Amino acid sequence: MKNFDNFNDYDRKENLHFDSQTVHGALGHDPFSGAVSFPIYQAATFRHRGLFESTGFDYSRLQNPTRQELERTMAILERGERAFAFTSGQAANAAVFDLLNPGDEVVLCDDIYGGTFRLGDSPLRKQNLTFTYVDMCDPANVEKAISAKTKMLFLETPTNPMMKVADISKIAEIAHAHGLIFVVDNTLMSPYFQKPLTLGADIVVHSGTKFIGGHHDVLAGIVVLKDKEYIDQIQKHLITYGSQLAPQDAWLLIRGLKTLHLRMERHSENAMKIANWLRTQDKVKKVYYAGFEDSQGYDIMKKQCTGFGGMLSFAVESADMVKKILKRVDLIYFAESLGGPETLITYPMTQTHESIPAEIRDALGITDCLLRLSAGLENADDLIADLDQAING
Ligand SMILES: Cc1ncc(COP(=O)(O)O)c(C=O)c1O
């Protein structure tokens, strides 16, 4: 029986399936009242019983019970030792790059989220860090790119927006043979479909704004780690820079996680139906979806993931056609972001990937004809009907 006044009386629920772990979290309930919705501990500071008699919570920049519940739950779901929750995915990535020293190099996948590119392009360049981009679909490219200065490999798989797939285990082998830190941005898959730490990654990052929060109502970032050395450094970064998630927002993520497994299944099912329909349309020139059997990384997806996710991109015949679609979509919202209940259509060229120089975008295929879609939780037939009237109407 649980000791009802102890925040440390939690277990990792290793005997439970993933979908029970999402629902029950770490402690699950409030240890004081038994409340089954973990309370929002909206407190900046905590009273001490006496000298050296802390409750374990001193000041919310250091510890907060609600944030701790979220962080413990994320560590369980991603199979890490420790997780930290940040104000945004950008803040989480900035903390990870803070593990590096001036003069170090990071090798990243070429089709990277625009905000991650922006971090390397300005603030971190000032610290004399080099960001090098390679196509990680072929591990040989990674091996070739590594120099004496390289200290970290950073991967998104599938990538956003081109849905390129890389083999996490193979890149982990390369990283460890060279003594490099291997980071995977797992935002698009969530731990429900892909657990990079079990495949050899050292660190997982998330924009918690997306599938983890799951409702388009909160900004958040998550870092999950295995090694004590990096855990200590990320904790120090968080305490020093003060970029930790606020209790209300942590609660929204705890709530989001309770339905992660159900949502991911529907996102994926809808994306598959929409991707298959788009492929039959004359005005659609190419569809990028990691769940197509003839797609570049299908075999790797089958090996390292348990589903294909809710994201796809497609190219239409002209920029005018893009304009028309974005004006006509109705049920589907023309908006930046992904991973929530409402299906969103995004124009990467002017939105998510605007920071990336035009020549790099063109080489990747992020042209003025490319649209990205985050399949939501609506009925797929309604979504297809909306796309049909927007494309063909
Ligand atoms: C793959 C990926 N990583 C990181 C981020 C940054 O996250 P945030 O917007 O929460 O700062 C995003 C945002 O779109 C993203 O798509």
The ligand as an SDF file (V2000), in Angstrom:
LIG
                    3D

 16 16  0  0  0  0  0  0  0  0999 V2000
   10.5480   18.9810  -34.5530 C   0  0  0  0  0  0  0  0  0  0  0  0
   10.4910   20.2360  -33.7180 C   0  0  0  0  0  0  0  0  0  0  0  0
   11.4290   20.4420  -32.7790 N   0  0  0  0  0  0  0  0  0  0  0  0
   11.4080   21.5580  -32.0030 C   0  0  0  0  0  0  0  0  0  0  0  0
   10.4390   22.5340  -32.1580 C   0  0  0  0  0  0  0  0  0  0  0  0
   10.4540   23.7600  -31.2980 C   0  0  0  0  0  0  0  0  0  0  0  0
    9.4310   23.6560  -30.3470 O   0  0  0  0  0  0  0  0  0  0  0  0
    8.6300   24.8880  -29.7350 P   0  0  0  0  0  0  0  0  0  0  0  0
    7.8210   25.5080  -30.8210 O   0  0  0  0  0  0  0  0  0  0  0  0
    7.8090   24.2360  -28.6530 O   0  0  0  0  0  0  0  0  0  0  0  0
    9.6380   25.8450  -29.1840 O   0  0  0  0  0  0  0  0  0  0  0  0
    9.4470   22.3440  -33.1290 C   0  0  0  0  0  0  0  0  0  0  0  0
    8.4020   23.3700  -33.3280 C   0  0  0  0  0  0  0  0  0  0  0  0
    7.6470   23.3420  -34.2890 O   0  0  0  0  0  0  0  0  0  0  0  0
    9.4710   21.1700  -33.9300 C   0  0  0  0  0  0  0  0  0  0  0  0
    8.5470   20.9450  -34.8850 O   0  0  0  0  0  0  0  0  0  0  0  0
  1  2  1  0
  2  3  1  0
  2 15  2  0
  3  4  2  0
  4  5  1  0
  5  6  1  0
  5 12  2  0
  6  7  1  0
  7  8  1  0
  8  9  2  0
  8 10  1  0
  8 11  1  0
 12 13  1  0
 12 15  1  0
 13 14  2  0
 15 16  1  0
M  END
$$$$
